[in-house]
Amino acid sequence: MWSAELSIETTAAPEAIWGLWAEVAGWPGWNADLELAELSGPFATGSTITMTPHGQEPIELAIAEVVEPERFVDEADLGDVVVRTIHRLEHLDSGRIRVVYRMEITGPKADTLGPQIGPEISADFPQVVAALVERAER
């Protein structure tokens, strides 16, 4: 398995972060890498998300888990590996929360493909999470 994790603390309300996550069509507003994001079905386990990065082919994600307003997990099955991203909120003292993005790459070729594709896929985590938090704090 290959993994990467990033977290940012904020005073944003958990409901504000959750609202931004659940409004998939609005993701390009705070994720500069995306041209388009579409949700097929409700924001719930079993639905799919199609993300289209600028100048690239669409990527289909399955929503593997939703625990409102605590976390959601999406997965991209790439055949030899599964790229799983866990989006999580942790409650801290003083009304603060920690927004955590964790990527895990598993599967028969995770040990070879993970170090190749993982850093590229997760490279934008700092910018994406910072923009999400900034939007939620407004």
C-alpha positions as CSV (number, residue, x, y, z in Angstrom):
1,M,0.0,0.0,0.0
2,W,1.1,3.6,-0.7
3,S,-0.4,6.5,1.2
4,A,-0.2,10.2,1.7
5,E,-2.1,12.5,4.1
6,L,-2.6,16.2,4.6
7,S,-4.5,18.1,7.2
8,I,-5.4,21.8,7.9
9,E,-7.0,23.2,11.0
10,T,-9.8,25.8,10.7
11,T,-12.5,27.6,12.5
12,A,-15.0,26.9,9.7
13,A,-18.2,25.2,10.7
14,P,-18.2,21.5,9.9
15,E,-21.5,22.0,8.1
16,A,-19.8,24.5,5.8
17,I,-17.1,22.1,4.8
18,W,-19.6,19.3,4.4
19,G,-21.9,21.5,2.2
20,L,-19.0,22.2,-0.1
21,W,-18.1,18.5,-0.3
22,A,-21.7,17.4,-1.0
23,E,-22.2,20.1,-3.7
24,V,-20.1,18.2,-6.2
25,A,-21.0,20.5,-9.2
26,G,-19.4,23.3,-7.2
27,W,-16.0,21.6,-6.7
28,P,-14.3,23.5,-9.6
29,G,-15.0,26.7,-7.6
30,W,-12.4,25.6,-5.0
31,N,-10.4,22.9,-6.8
32,A,-8.6,24.8,-9.5
33,D,-7.5,21.6,-11.3
34,L,-11.1,20.7,-12.2
35,E,-13.0,21.9,-15.2
36,L,-16.1,19.9,-14.3
37,A,-17.5,17.7,-11.6
38,E,-20.7,15.8,-11.8
39,L,-22.6,13.6,-9.3
40,S,-24.7,10.7,-10.5
41,G,-27.4,10.1,-7.9
42,P,-27.4,11.5,-4.3
43,F,-24.3,12.3,-2.3
44,A,-24.4,8.8,-0.8
45,T,-22.6,5.5,-0.8
46,G,-23.0,3.8,-4.3
47,S,-23.3,7.0,-6.3
48,T,-20.6,8.0,-8.8
49,I,-18.7,11.3,-9.3
50,T,-17.2,12.2,-12.7
51,M,-14.3,14.7,-12.4
52,T,-12.8,16.3,-15.5
53,P,-9.4,17.9,-14.9
54,H,-8.5,20.7,-17.3
55,G,-7.3,19.3,-20.6
56,Q,-7.6,15.7,-19.5
57,E,-10.0,12.8,-19.8
58,P,-12.8,12.4,-17.2
59,I,-12.1,10.3,-14.1
60,E,-14.9,8.2,-12.6
61,L,-15.0,7.8,-8.8
62,A,-17.3,5.6,-6.8
63,I,-18.5,6.9,-3.5
64,A,-17.6,4.1,-1.1
65,E,-18.7,5.6,2.2
66,V,-20.6,8.6,3.5
67,V,-21.0,9.4,7.2
68,E,-22.5,12.9,7.3
69,P,-21.1,15.3,8.4
70,E,-17.9,13.4,9.4
71,R,-16.4,11.8,6.3
72,F,-16.8,10.5,2.8
73,V,-14.6,8.2,0.8
74,D,-14.2,8.0,-2.9
75,E,-12.5,5.3,-5.0
76,A,-11.1,5.0,-8.5
77,D,-10.6,1.5,-9.6
78,L,-7.7,1.6,-12.1
79,G,-7.5,-2.2,-12.6
80,D,-4.1,-3.1,-10.9
81,V,-4.7,-0.5,-8.2
82,V,-7.5,1.2,-6.3
83,V,-7.0,4.8,-5.4
84,R,-9.0,5.6,-2.3
85,T,-9.3,9.1,-0.9
86,I,-10.7,9.6,2.6
87,H,-12.1,13.1,3.3
88,R,-12.5,13.5,7.0
89,L,-13.4,16.1,9.7
90,E,-11.9,15.8,13.2
91,H,-13.3,18.0,16.0
92,L,-10.7,19.7,18.1
93,D,-10.9,21.9,21.2
94,S,-12.1,25.6,21.0
95,G,-14.5,25.0,18.2
96,R,-11.8,24.2,15.7
97,I,-11.8,21.3,13.2
98,R,-9.2,19.5,11.3
99,V,-9.8,18.8,7.6
100,V,-8.0,15.6,6.6
101,Y,-7.4,14.3,3.1
102,R,-5.8,10.8,3.0
103,M,-5.0,8.8,-0.1
104,E,-4.4,5.1,0.0
105,I,-3.4,3.1,-3.1
106,T,-4.0,-0.6,-2.8
107,G,-4.1,-3.6,-5.1
108,P,-1.7,-6.1,-6.6
109,K,0.6,-3.4,-8.1
110,A,0.3,-0.9,-5.3
111,D,4.0,-1.3,-4.3
112,T,5.2,-0.4,-7.8
113,L,2.4,1.9,-9.2
114,G,1.7,3.7,-5.9
115,P,5.0,5.5,-5.7
116,Q,4.7,6.4,-9.4
117,I,1.1,7.8,-9.5
118,G,0.4,8.6,-5.8
119,P,2.6,11.7,-5.6
120,E,1.2,13.1,-8.8
121,I,-2.4,12.5,-7.8
122,S,-2.0,13.9,-4.3
123,A,0.3,16.8,-5.3
124,D,-2.6,19.3,-5.3
125,F,-3.8,18.4,-1.8
126,P,-2.3,21.5,-0.1
127,Q,-3.9,23.9,-2.6
128,V,-7.2,22.1,-2.7
129,V,-7.6,21.8,1.1
130,A,-6.5,25.4,1.6
131,A,-9.0,26.7,-1.0
132,L,-11.8,24.5,0.5
133,V,-11.1,25.8,4.0
134,E,-10.9,29.4,2.8
135,R,-14.2,29.1,1.0
136,A,-15.8,27.5,4.1
137,E,-14.5,30.2,6.4
138,R,-16.3,32.9,4.4
